[in-house]
Each structure stands twice: as structure tokens, then as C-alpha cells.
Amino acid sequence: MLRTAASVAKSENRSMVKKEDMPNNIVENSKLSDDQRIIYEIIEERRKINSSELYREYCRRVKNPVSDRAYRNYMKKMARLGLVEEKRYGRWRKYEIII
């Protein structure tokens, strides 16, 4: 997904990838669960959000939220897939949409 977007940017002589360069269904093709999609939507709305605030907002939006541990695993997966960027500040984390 990111390679495709990078190729588009490179073909247009740009050093940065734009959201428009990404395939339209990036989240749908990432095999995310419903909970992960909700988490992604929250990050997309806020652009940058710290982990504890993100988890609180996620818990507010869903009827049966996953445990804190499962949430952390979801975030690792989304970072590994290149959907979000994880920034560490000591033991604290902040997530942001990559594109």
C-alpha cells in the first residue's frame, strides 16, 4: 500500500506522499477488526492523540471495549501495517495518522 503511494509521489517528482496517493480502500484491505477500525477513525479525526486518551475515547464509543492489553496489541498491528505512526516518550505513546 505504502509502496504504491510512494511510487505515485515519485512519478510526480514529489518527496512527500499525500493521502490521495493511497489506495481508496487502505483500511478495508488491512483486515482490521471493527474495534480497530473505530480506533483508526478516532486517530483520523484527531490526527494526533496520546494512547490513554485514545483508549478512553474508544471505550466511550463502543458497547463492549476490548481490554487495555488487546488495545495495545491492536495499536502495534496498525503501526506495523503502516496505518499509524507510534511516537514514544519514555513509557508514554502518541499515535498519529501517517498520511
Secondary structure, DSSP 8 states (H G I E B T S, - for coil): -HHHHHHHHHHTT-SS--GGGS-TTTTGGGT--HHHHHHHHHHHHHSEEEHHHHHHHHHHH-SS---HHHHHHHHHHHHHTTSEEEEEETTEEEEEE--
